[in-house]
Amino acid sequence: MRNRRVIPPLLLSVALTTLLVLFTRGGASAEYRGADGARSSPQVSSRLIVELTTPPLTQAYKSIASAAAADGTLDTNAAAAQAYVAQVQAEQAAFLNTLQAALPNVRVSNFINETGASEPAAYQVVFNGITIDVGSADLEQARRQIERMPGVKAVYRDYAYETQLYTSTYLINAPVVWEQLGGVENAGAGIRFASVDGGIHKDAPMFSGAGYTYPNGYGPNGLGLTANNNGKIIASRVYFRPWDPPAPGDENPWPGVNGTSHGVHTASTAAGNCVNDVTYAGLEIGRICGVAPRAYVMSYRVFYPSVTGSQSAYTAEILAALDDAVRDGAQVINNSWGGGPLSEGGEFDPVDTALTNAVAAGVFVSMSNGNAGPGLGTGDHPSDDYINVAASTTSGTLADADGRVRLQDGGRGGPE
């Protein structure tokens, strides 16, 4: 098992909490929505996600002696918490034996982690379940048969999700809150921000590790693939599909030449260092800062260009990333993506279950509401438990000494 961390007390002030969520810009691709945001045919894999009836750790920990920290948040390193996870794993193994007796060709699906090793797609922290391949069995028949088995709460299809302002910090009045926190240089200090997206690169100036030391409990080099960690970035993990691996050059936690910059963009908007004397296309931009520039960053890469040309992430790997983020001690989790017919949230959406359970453990969750709209039914993942943020529009110009360049979309936070 990979190294995991504790979830310590969430030390966010109300003001900083507001800032950390308002940057989110995300939504579904046109593959799932028309121009008016209406849903169209979904992309789905041949895998099934089986949810079991025993509550995951994030639902059960408050009733487990010594699994909660003094402030009531989850301590995943507590012996009682680890014992509960082991119990859930044993129940999953027993269920799998029963399942394979009924459907001999069924096997647990795997994903490839940041070390290149294969890991089972089994979840115990924010979701109790496994992702399976049914082999030669008919998918719908297998689904109906599994739904009737003892210990099964629900069976879901494995849907694809897609990734989705240059003046964003001023649009949300970030400077006002920076003043309340003692200045921008200190905003977000000590907070562990997790990005479930397309990966983050340590060589980007807004993720420089200069002046940072790893927080207590993260060792000398952080978690995951330590080659991408630098003190600012403290965890780097990946989730690649064995049946659709990354294209050459994109086998790492950071995006390669064909990878999306979406994760770098959204994470730097939220928690990127302040960088001075920025220029773009010959224009002098000046100083840019993330909303919480002194926060630590944790990267969980689920979006990547695959050998088949896909840029999607699937439910199975997203659940694994959310499970890991909570295990690793993330205090804030951002998800700037959406799509698929199950993005309405609620009991029929396993991702919503995982997000809600993360909140129950004391994690602050921000989820994209999408770029479509404003028509009825065009939002993703509405919830009473976590923050749901839609795209915003602002106008403006970038100018140099010789002329002006107007933003063609008026500054709208749209798909990249």
Secondary structure by P-SEA (a helix, b strand, c coil): ccbbbbbccccccaaaaaaacccbbbbbccccccccccccbbbbccbbbbbcccccccccccccccccccccccccccaaaaaaaaaaaaaaaaaaaaaaaacccbbbbbbbccccccccccccccbbbbbbbbccccaaaaaaaaaacccccccccbbbbbccccccccccaaaaaaaaacccccccccbbbbbcccccccccccccccccccccccccccccccccccccccbbbbbbbcccccccccccccccccccaaaaaaaaacccccccccccccccccccccccccbbbbbbbcccccccccccccaaaaaaaaaaaaaacccbbbbccccccccccccccaaaaaaaaaaaabbbbbbbcccccccccccccccccbbbbbbbbbbbbbbccccccccccccccccc
